[in-house]
Amino acid sequence: MFALPLTDEVELRPLEPWRAEEFLANLDRSREHILPWVSSTFVATDLPSARAVLQRYADRWASDNGGIWGLWRQGRLIGGVMFVSFDVTIGVCEVGCWLEPAAQGRGLMAPAIRRIIDWAVRERGIHRVEWRTNADNVRSIALARRLGLRHDGTLRQVYPGPNGRIDLQIWSVLAPEWLARQADPESTVH
Ligand SMILES: CC(C)(COP(=O)(O)OP(=O)(O)OC[C@H]1O[C@@H](n2cnc3c(N)ncnc32)[C@H](O)[C@@H]1OP(=O)(O)O)[C@@H](O)C(=O)NCCC(=O)NCCS
């Protein structure tokens, strides 16, 4: 019912539990591509588990501690953005995202992330927006940098992975940095 145009072709819409079939179809197109980089609990494998993922986010949205939105391109769900966590009491949230492979490399994700960070900072008073990424996730790190986030540090060997333990990079942007950058996109926080 509600859609926010991001470009001529792409719209951001709430990704609600009734969209589970579309979500599962998107995951089926994305599975191998995103599995190394996102939580395996997110990458549902059948309709009940896809509905459960979206229901979890719907419950978080209702409790004001998370949310998920999809990107539709020419009527097809191609990926999405989410608040993995959202805590207005302490003013901190974590942003996440995914795209199916055919949608990657077209500059579609940055405007969607900008939209939800802007909402978090301007409308909800969030002070610190976090981005947590596997240190080998080159595209995710490039996106964080492009958005103007800075690298706070690396948690070394946090999880076991298929090729040894995984380093987790933490990137962030603070509200004053975000607002300054939106006012002057050439400015840098580094
Ligand atoms: C992370 C992820 C969303 C990044 O997607 P992406 O397409 O690289 O990011 P953007 O939408 O910002 O697009 C930037 C790319 O589009 C290109 N591009 C093309 N047209 C563009 C335009 N008009 N404007 C901006 N960039 C454009 C850029 O050159 C860049 O490509 P390059 O890195 O090959 O040079 C995607 O790689 C993904 O889904 N990965 C798997 C899941 C994942 O890692 N999630 C994050 C976990 S922390």
The ligand as an SDF file (V2000), in Angstrom:
LIG
                    3D

 48 50  0  0  0  0  0  0  0  0999 V2000
   26.3550   -5.4510    0.2120 C   0  0  0  0  0  0  0  0  0  0  0  0
   25.5870   -5.2740   -1.0750 C   0  0  0  0  0  0  0  0  0  0  0  0
   24.1340   -4.9080   -0.7920 C   0  0  0  0  0  0  0  0  0  0  0  0
   26.2540   -4.1410   -1.8770 C   0  0  0  0  0  0  0  0  0  0  0  0
   25.6240   -4.0330   -3.1420 O   0  0  0  0  0  0  0  0  0  0  0  0
   26.2660   -3.0800   -4.2530 P   0  0  0  0  0  0  0  0  0  0  0  0
   25.4440   -3.2210   -5.4750 O   0  0  0  0  0  0  0  0  0  0  0  0
   27.7220   -3.3070   -4.3390 O   0  0  0  0  0  0  0  0  0  0  0  0
   26.0700   -1.6350   -3.5900 O   0  0  0  0  0  0  0  0  0  0  0  0
   25.4140   -0.3280   -4.2190 P   0  0  0  0  0  0  0  0  0  0  0  0
   23.9700   -0.5520   -4.4510 O   0  0  0  0  0  0  0  0  0  0  0  0
   25.8040    0.8260   -3.3700 O   0  0  0  0  0  0  0  0  0  0  0  0
   26.1140   -0.2090   -5.6480 O   0  0  0  0  0  0  0  0  0  0  0  0
   27.4520    0.1960   -5.7950 C   0  0  0  0  0  0  0  0  0  0  0  0
   27.9630   -0.4110   -7.0580 C   0  0  0  0  0  0  0  0  0  0  0  0
   27.1120   -0.0300   -8.1550 O   0  0  0  0  0  0  0  0  0  0  0  0
   27.8810    0.6850   -9.1320 C   0  0  0  0  0  0  0  0  0  0  0  0
   26.9610    1.6520   -9.7360 N   0  0  0  0  0  0  0  0  0  0  0  0
   26.3980    1.4970  -10.9440 C   0  0  0  0  0  0  0  0  0  0  0  0
   25.5760    2.5120  -11.1810 N   0  0  0  0  0  0  0  0  0  0  0  0
   25.6150    3.3400  -10.1150 C   0  0  0  0  0  0  0  0  0  0  0  0
   24.9660    4.5580   -9.7800 C   0  0  0  0  0  0  0  0  0  0  0  0
   24.1190    5.1460  -10.6210 N   0  0  0  0  0  0  0  0  0  0  0  0
   25.2320    5.1260   -8.5780 N   0  0  0  0  0  0  0  0  0  0  0  0
   26.0780    4.5550   -7.7170 C   0  0  0  0  0  0  0  0  0  0  0  0
   26.7270    3.3810   -7.9890 N   0  0  0  0  0  0  0  0  0  0  0  0
   26.4910    2.7850   -9.1790 C   0  0  0  0  0  0  0  0  0  0  0  0
   29.0670    1.2230   -8.3580 C   0  0  0  0  0  0  0  0  0  0  0  0
   30.1550    1.4720   -9.2280 O   0  0  0  0  0  0  0  0  0  0  0  0
   29.3590    0.0600   -7.4260 C   0  0  0  0  0  0  0  0  0  0  0  0
   29.9020   -1.0190   -8.1370 O   0  0  0  0  0  0  0  0  0  0  0  0
   31.4200   -1.4890   -7.9200 P   0  0  0  0  0  0  0  0  0  0  0  0
   31.5860   -1.7020   -6.4290 O   0  0  0  0  0  0  0  0  0  0  0  0
   31.4870   -2.7380   -8.7130 O   0  0  0  0  0  0  0  0  0  0  0  0
   32.2210   -0.3420   -8.4240 O   0  0  0  0  0  0  0  0  0  0  0  0
   25.6040   -6.5750   -1.9540 C   0  0  0  0  0  0  0  0  0  0  0  0
   26.9360   -6.8400   -2.3390 O   0  0  0  0  0  0  0  0  0  0  0  0
   25.0520   -7.8000   -1.2270 C   0  0  0  0  0  0  0  0  0  0  0  0
   23.8480   -7.9890   -1.1680 O   0  0  0  0  0  0  0  0  0  0  0  0
   25.9440   -8.6460   -0.7240 N   0  0  0  0  0  0  0  0  0  0  0  0
   25.5160   -9.9000   -0.0380 C   0  0  0  0  0  0  0  0  0  0  0  0
   24.8170   -9.6310    1.2800 C   0  0  0  0  0  0  0  0  0  0  0  0
   25.6410   -8.7390    2.1880 C   0  0  0  0  0  0  0  0  0  0  0  0
   26.8580   -8.7830    2.1730 O   0  0  0  0  0  0  0  0  0  0  0  0
   24.9540   -7.9180    2.9820 N   0  0  0  0  0  0  0  0  0  0  0  0
   25.6200   -6.9960    3.9080 C   0  0  0  0  0  0  0  0  0  0  0  0
   25.9870   -7.7160    5.1570 C   0  0  0  0  0  0  0  0  0  0  0  0
   26.8770   -6.5970    6.2590 S   0  0  0  0  0  0  0  0  0  0  0  0
  1  2  1  0
  2  3  1  0
  2  4  1  0
  2 36  1  0
  4  5  1  0
  5  6  1  0
  6  7  2  0
  6  8  1  0
  6  9  1  0
  9 10  1  0
 10 11  2  0
 10 12  1  0
 10 13  1  0
 13 14  1  0
 14 15  1  0
 15 16  1  0
 15 30  1  0
 16 17  1  0
 17 18  1  0
 17 28  1  0
 18 19  1  0
 18 27  1  0
 19 20  2  0
 20 21  1  0
 21 22  1  0
 21 27  2  0
 22 23  1  0
 22 24  2  0
 24 25  1  0
 25 26  2  0
 26 27  1  0
 28 29  1  0
 28 30  1  0
 30 31  1  0
 31 32  1  0
 32 33  2  0
 32 34  1  0
 32 35  1  0
 36 37  1  0
 36 38  1  0
 38 39  2  0
 38 40  1  0
 40 41  1  0
 41 42  1  0
 42 43  1  0
 43 44  2  0
 43 45  1  0
 45 46  1  0
 46 47  1  0
 47 48  1  0
M  END
$$$$
